[in-house]
């Protein structure tokens, strides 16, 4: 984003690089854009401030973006037993499980290496929250997979209802607890992710954080627990992953967009049990309207390139 003349490959020929375009208010919230470098989302104090370093450049499906790792968080939404465990009829080879593999292999190690905060955003209800839950939300989570219960293999439980004994995936059974209640097994992280979180929350610098939510969107309403944390930490750029892409991930992303956060969907780190067109719809709108679409592997590559320059 220099404004000094630069020389190309032809002798005696110089070209002047134009200054970046300011998108937004230069005294409040703004991006910088240049055709050759894409969008700068580092949020320096002023448009003419020296570049923020370290800076993370990430390839997207449209144009490159540059992030400040200190102002960025990786959100991992609803990777819980209820949504992923075969104990609740989930396909262990489904899109959510493939997304989980990308998170474990690429996105989570990259975030920790770069100093990007890892935030686990999960359903975790209290009795009071269940009592005040809208009826439409109660109906949405009414049918729970339970082998042998009903012609279609489901039983109506409802948020907070007991989900019974379930296969714990380790050769035994476990009381799965109240549906999506705090501390219940069904609300716990699925499979390997439990150990990944435990490792992260014990880090000395920027430990992983667990945030409870009580709606599909973790940023609905005036000020949620997630919004309070992001504001306190000065985080303005969000990398979205988890399940389901078109429901809780997408709901949080859209509310984040409306509240002025920089939104990036890591599409291979987000999966859904809905038909394929639902994922395609979210990816289309994420890159066209709400922000950008990138990949977990691309994120890791950007982090490695950043590290090589330090």
Secondary structure as GFF3:
##gff-version 3
##sequence-region A 1 310
A	DSSP	beta_strand	5	7	.	.	.	ID=ss1
A	DSSP	beta_strand	14	16	.	.	.	ID=ss2
A	DSSP	beta_strand	21	24	.	.	.	ID=ss3
A	DSSP	beta_strand	30	34	.	.	.	ID=ss4
A	DSSP	beta_strand	38	40	.	.	.	ID=ss5
A	DSSP	beta_strand	56	58	.	.	.	ID=ss6
A	DSSP	beta_strand	65	67	.	.	.	ID=ss7
A	DSSP	three_ten_helix	69	71	.	.	.	ID=ss8
A	DSSP	beta_strand	72	77	.	.	.	ID=ss9
A	DSSP	alpha_helix	81	84	.	.	.	ID=ss10
A	DSSP	three_ten_helix	86	88	.	.	.	ID=ss11
A	DSSP	alpha_helix	95	102	.	.	.	ID=ss12
A	DSSP	pi_helix	103	107	.	.	.	ID=ss13
A	DSSP	alpha_helix	108	114	.	.	.	ID=ss14
A	DSSP	beta_strand	117	123	.	.	.	ID=ss15
A	DSSP	alpha_helix	127	131	.	.	.	ID=ss16
A	DSSP	alpha_helix	135	140	.	.	.	ID=ss17
A	DSSP	beta_strand	143	145	.	.	.	ID=ss18
A	DSSP	beta_strand	154	156	.	.	.	ID=ss19
A	DSSP	beta_strand	165	167	.	.	.	ID=ss20
A	DSSP	beta_strand	173	175	.	.	.	ID=ss21
A	DSSP	three_ten_helix	185	187	.	.	.	ID=ss22
A	DSSP	alpha_helix	193	201	.	.	.	ID=ss23
A	DSSP	beta_strand	209	213	.	.	.	ID=ss24
A	DSSP	alpha_helix	225	233	.	.	.	ID=ss25
A	DSSP	beta_strand	237	243	.	.	.	ID=ss26
A	DSSP	pi_helix	245	249	.	.	.	ID=ss27
A	DSSP	alpha_helix	250	258	.	.	.	ID=ss28
A	DSSP	beta_strand	262	271	.	.	.	ID=ss29
A	DSSP	alpha_helix	276	285	.	.	.	ID=ss30
A	DSSP	pi_helix	286	290	.	.	.	ID=ss31
A	DSSP	beta_strand	292	294	.	.	.	ID=ss32
A	DSSP	alpha_helix	296	308	.	.	.	ID=ss33
###
